[in-house]
Amino acid sequence: MKWLRNTIEVWAYEMKCALLDEGVIVFFVIVPLLYPLLYAYLYSHESVREVPTVVVDNSHSQLSREFTRRVDASADVQIISHCQDMEEAQQMIHRRDAYCLIYIPKDFAKDVAEHRQTTVELYSDMSGLLYYKAVLSSCTEVSLDMNKELKAQMIPGATEEQISVFQYPIEYKYVPMFNTQSGFATFIIPAVLMMIIQQTMVLGVGMMAGEEREKVRKGIAEPHIIGKNPVEVLMGKSTVIFTIYVIIAVYLACIVPVLFNLVHIWRWQTLLAFMVPYIAACTFFSISISSIAHDRESFIIMFVFISIPLLFASGISWPASNIPIFWKGFSWLFPSTFGINGFVRITEMGATLEDVQHELNALWIQTIAYLGISYLVYKRTYGKQLWA
């Protein structure tokens, strides 16, 4: 079969070129292999612990000292100093000796004793939102526990059962699902892994396309495509990309989560059925968008900065229902939007194919649409070189 021979010939030549091109190897192999390791390692501790915190206690009461002691005993906060005034505490935060400040007012114990509501003020260096979250959560939990104890003191002579009912009129248990530690790595890294597949593929294919267009402008004919039709060239080139990224996807989706003990409760049949259309959609999307690459370097400059906006637009870090309809529609042009949401639900929530049917259908639609665009791109790019 001539078409199969031609396709294999294009595949073999393109695979050889990809493996010998240092720039392409960086995007196709080195970045997908090393970047997830670096990113996962940086956030391997999942949560911020022992945030350095200073206290300004103007109450100087037993109750204020008990509040401070309990906050310091929590896993997320470390009280490193008791300052005399706010100015001293602010200077420590400016020097980055501490990141948060707890201020207890003078009338703290007096207000409680007289059954008036009191306050504890929290100030934080907002350059690190996780510091603020950790200290705020600890202070909130301590204040709730002390509130229950103070309320129990208001019913003298009550039995332990009455006190328990008064403290906990509705018993509840907080059990976070899937991300049990509320860890940052478990939250963000699965989305980043899918984004890496799309972005590195786009940059690598764009670099290859830019070089090919430079040769076309110089009238240099590609020997491996002469005498072949656009379908054979497209299938040969796209299969090279697909082959490389099947291996990369196994590493990203199966090995990295295990290495860093991230949540991975997927079933291999479900993951395989989802990743195939995602890699295919990314492949033809990369080829389609590479039509704007006029040389090797320009495409990197145009596309490298779009990763973070696409991550936000996917709805993984901000509710999709609150994203403006224009940006939501814009995000649907990219396979990463559906790939991220489907992958997170499959790997971290144990979703089945039926649960991600919307994302799966969208990826197959993108695969077909970008396949047609890719055909037109190759037919236009090479012109007379085809069928020569």
C-alpha positions in Angstrom: 0.0 0.0 0.0 1.7 3.1 -1.3 0.0 5.6 1.1 1.1 3.5 4.1 4.7 3.4 2.8 4.7 7.2 2.2 3.3 7.8 5.7 5.9 5.6 7.3 8.7 7.4 5.3 7.5 10.8 6.5 7.2 9.5 10.1 10.8 8.0 10.0 12.3 11.2 8.6 10.4 13.5 11.0 11.2 11.4 14.0 14.9 11.5 13.1 14.7 15.3 12.7 12.9 15.8 16.0 15.4 13.7 17.9 18.4 15.4 16.4 17.0 19.0 16.8 18.3 20.3 20.2 15.6 23.0 20.4 12.8 20.5 19.8 14.3 18.1 22.3 14.2 20.8 24.9 10.4 21.3 24.5 9.5 17.7 23.7 11.6 15.9 26.3 13.6 17.9 28.7 11.0 20.4 29.9 8.2 17.8 30.3 10.6 15.5 32.2 12.2 18.1 34.5 9.6 20.9 35.0 7.0 18.6 36.8 9.8 17.4 39.1 10.8 20.9 40.0 7.3 22.1 40.5 6.2 19.1 42.5 9.3 19.3 44.7 8.7 23.0 45.5 5.2 22.2 46.8 5.9 18.7 48.1 5.1 19.8 51.7 1.6 20.5 50.5 0.7 23.0 53.3 2.4 25.9 55.1 3.4 25.0 58.6 4.8 27.0 61.6 4.3 30.4 60.1 6.5 32.9 62.1 4.1 35.2 63.9 4.4 38.0 66.5 1.9 39.0 69.1 1.0 42.3 70.6 -0.9 41.5 73.8 -2.3 44.7 75.4 -4.6 42.7 77.6 -1.9 41.0 79.7 -4.6 38.7 81.1 -4.8 35.0 81.7 -7.4 34.7 79.0 -5.2 36.4 76.4 -2.2 34.3 77.3 -4.4 31.2 77.0 -5.5 32.3 73.5 -1.9 32.9 72.5 -0.7 29.6 73.9 -3.4 27.6 71.9 -2.6 29.4 68.7 1.1 28.7 69.2 0.3 25.1 69.9 -1.4 24.7 66.5 0.5 23.1 63.6 0.4 26.1 61.4 1.6 28.9 63.7 4.8 29.6 65.6 4.8 32.6 67.9 8.3 33.9 67.8 8.0 37.1 69.8 5.7 39.1 72.1 6.2 42.7 71.1 5.5 45.8 73.3 3.7 47.8 70.6 2.5 47.7 67.0 5.5 49.6 65.7 8.0 47.0 67.0 5.8 44.2 65.5 5.6 46.0 62.1 9.3 46.4 62.0 9.7 42.6 62.4 7.3 42.0 59.5 9.1 44.5 57.3 12.4 42.7 58.0 10.6 39.4 57.2 11.4 38.0 60.6 7.7 37.3 60.8 4.8 37.2 58.4 1.8 37.7 60.6 0.8 39.8 63.6 -1.9 39.0 66.2 -3.2 42.0 68.1 -5.1 41.5 71.4 -6.8 44.7 72.6 -6.6 46.0 76.1 -10.3 45.3 77.0 -10.1 41.7 75.6 -10.6 39.9 79.0 -12.8 42.6 80.4 -15.3 42.4 77.5 -15.5 38.7 77.9 -16.1 38.9 81.6 -18.9 41.4 81.1 -20.5 39.3 78.4 -19.6 41.7 75.6 -18.3 40.7 72.2 -14.6 41.2 71.9 -12.2 41.1 69.0 -8.7 39.8 68.1 -7.1 41.5 65.1 -4.9 39.7 62.6 -2.5 41.5 60.2 -0.5 39.6 57.5 2.1 40.1 54.9 -0.1 39.5 51.9 2.9 38.7 49.6 2.1 35.1 50.7 -1.6 34.3 50.8 -0.9 30.9 52.3 0.7 32.5 55.4 -2.5 34.5 55.9 -4.7 31.4 55.4 -2.7 29.3 57.9 -2.8 31.9 60.7 -6.4 32.9 60.1 -7.5 29.3 60.2 -5.6 28.6 63.4 -7.0 31.8 65.1 -10.5 31.0 64.0 -10.3 27.4 65.3 -8.9 28.5 68.7 -11.6 31.3 69.0 -14.4 28.8 68.3 -13.1 26.3 70.9 -12.7 29.0 73.5 -16.2 30.3 72.7 -17.7 26.9 73.5 -15.9 26.8 76.8 -16.9 30.3 77.7 -20.6 29.4 76.9 -20.4 26.3 79.1 -19.3 28.5 82.0 -22.6 30.4 81.7 -24.6 27.4 82.9 -23.3 26.6 86.3 -24.5 23.4 87.9 -25.1 21.7 84.5 -24.2 18.1 84.0 -21.5 17.1 81.5 -24.1 15.9 79.0 -25.9 19.3 79.2 -22.7 21.1 78.7 -21.8 18.9 75.7 -25.2 19.5 74.2 -24.9 23.3 74.8 -21.4 23.4 73.2 -22.4 21.2 70.3 -26.1 21.6 69.6 -25.5 20.2 66.1 -22.5 17.9 66.0 -20.5 18.1 62.8 -17.3 16.7 61.3 -15.2 18.4 58.7 -13.9 15.8 56.3 -12.3 17.4 53.1 -12.9 15.1 50.1 -10.2 14.1 47.7 -7.7 16.7 48.8 -7.6 15.6 52.4 -4.7 17.8 53.4 -6.0 20.8 51.6 -2.6 20.8 50.1 -1.5 23.2 47.4 0.4 20.5 45.4 -2.6 18.2 45.2 -4.7 21.2 44.0 -2.5 22.7 41.3 0.0 20.1 40.0 -2.5 17.8 38.2 -3.7 20.9 36.2 -0.1 21.9 35.5 0.7 18.4 34.2 -2.0 18.7 31.5 -0.9 22.2 30.7 2.7 21.0 30.2 1.5 18.6 27.5 -0.2 21.2 25.5 2.3 24.1 25.9 5.5 22.1 25.3 3.9 20.4 22.3 2.8 23.8 20.8 6.2 25.3 21.3 8.1 22.3 19.8 5.8 22.0 16.8 5.9 25.8 16.3 9.7 25.6 16.3 9.7 22.8 13.7 7.1 24.6 11.6 9.1 27.9 11.7 12.2 26.2 10.4 10.2 24.5 7.6 8.7 27.8 6.5 12.2 29.3 6.4 13.2 26.6 4.0 10.1 27.1 1.9 10.8 30.8 1.5 14.4 29.9 0.4 13.0 27.4 -2.1 14.5 24.4 -0.4 12.4 21.4 -1.0 11.9 18.9 1.7 12.9 15.5 0.1 10.7 13.4 2.3 7.5 15.1 1.3 8.0 15.3 -2.5 5.5 13.1 -4.3 3.3 12.8 -1.2 -0.2 14.2 -0.7 -1.1 16.4 2.3 -2.9 13.5 4.1 0.2 11.4 4.1 2.4 14.2 5.2 0.0 15.2 8.0 -0.4 11.6 9.3 3.3 11.1 9.2 4.2 14.3 11.1 1.3 14.1 13.6 2.1 10.4 14.4 5.6 11.5 15.4 4.2 14.0 17.8 1.6 11.6 19.1 4.2 8.8 19.6 6.5 11.1 21.7 3.7 12.5 23.8 2.2 9.1 24.6 5.4 8.3 26.4 5.5 11.8 28.0 1.8 11.4 29.1 2.5 8.1 30.8 5.3 9.8 32.8 3.3 12.9 33.7 0.0 11.2 34.5 1.2 7.9 36.1 4.7 8.4 37.4 4.9 12.0 38.8 1.8 11.6 41.0 3.3 8.4 42.5 6.7 10.0 43.0 5.3 12.9 45.1 2.4 10.9 46.7 -0.3 13.0 45.1 -3.8 11.7 44.9 -4.1 9.1 42.1 -7.2 7.0 42.2 -7.8 6.6 38.5 -8.6 3.4 36.7 -6.2 2.8 33.8 -8.9 2.0 31.3 -10.6 5.4 32.1 -7.4 7.3 32.0 -6.3 5.8 28.7 -9.7 6.4 27.0 -9.4 10.1 28.1 -5.8 10.8 27.4 -5.9 9.5 23.8 -8.3 12.2 22.5 -6.5 14.8 24.7 -3.1 14.1 23.1 -4.7 13.9 19.7 -6.5 17.2 20.2 -3.3 18.8 21.4 -1.4 17.4 18.4 -3.7 18.8 15.7 -4.2 22.0 17.7 -0.4 22.5 17.7 -0.1 21.9 14.0 -3.0 24.2 13.3 -1.7 27.1 15.4 1.8 26.6 14.0 0.6 28.2 10.8 1.5 31.6 12.3 5.1 30.5 12.9 7.3 32.2 10.4 10.7 31.3 12.0 12.0 29.2 14.9 12.1 31.9 17.5 9.0 34.1 16.9 6.5 31.4 17.9 8.1 31.0 21.4 7.8 34.7 22.1 4.1 34.7 20.9 2.9 31.7 22.9 5.0 31.1 25.9 3.2 33.7 28.1 -0.3 32.3 27.6 0.1 29.4 30.0 -1.0 31.2 33.2 -4.1 32.8 31.6 -5.2 29.4 30.2 -4.7 27.8 33.6 -7.1 30.4 35.1 -9.5 30.2 32.3 -9.9 26.4 32.7 -11.9 27.0 35.8 -9.5 25.0 38.1 -8.5 28.0 40.2 -11.6 30.2 39.8 -15.2 28.9 39.4 -16.1 28.6 35.7 -19.6 29.9 36.5 -18.0 33.3 37.4 -15.8 33.6 34.3 -17.2 36.1 31.7 -18.9 34.3 28.8 -16.3 35.8 26.3 -13.3 34.3 28.2 -15.2 31.1 28.8 -15.8 30.7 25.1 -12.2 31.7 24.3 -11.0 29.0 26.6 -13.0 26.3 24.8 -10.7 26.8 21.8 -7.9 25.1 23.8 -7.7 21.4 24.6 -6.2 22.2 28.0 -9.5 23.6 29.3 -11.3 20.2 28.9 -8.1 18.2 29.5 -7.4 19.8 32.9 -11.0 19.4 34.2 -11.4 15.8 33.0 -8.0 14.7 34.2 -8.5 16.2 37.7 -11.9 14.5 38.0 -10.5 11.2 36.9 -7.3 11.1 38.9 -8.4 12.9 42.1 -12.1 12.1 42.3 -12.3 8.6 40.7 -14.6 9.8 37.9 -15.7 7.4 35.2 -16.0 8.1 31.5 -19.7 8.9 31.9 -18.8 11.5 34.5 -16.4 13.3 32.1 -18.5 12.7 29.0 -18.8 16.5 28.3 -15.0 16.9 28.4 -14.5 13.8 26.3 -17.0 14.8 23.6 -15.4 18.3 23.5 -11.9 16.8 23.0 -13.1 14.6 20.1 -14.8 17.5 18.5 -11.6 19.5 18.8 -9.6 16.6 17.3 -11.8 16.5 14.2 -11.9 20.3 13.8 -8.2 20.8 14.2 -7.5 17.8 12.0 -9.3 19.6 9.2 -7.4 22.9 9.8 -4.1 21.0 10.0 -4.8 19.5 6.5 -5.4 23.0 5.1 -2.2 24.3 6.8 0.0 21.7 5.3 -1.6 22.0 1.9 -1.0 25.8 1.9 2.4 25.7 3.4 4.2 23.3 1.1 2.4 24.2 -2.1 4.2 22.9 -5.1 6.6 20.8 -3.1 3.7 18.3 -2.7 3.1 16.0 -5.7 6.3 17.4 -7.3 
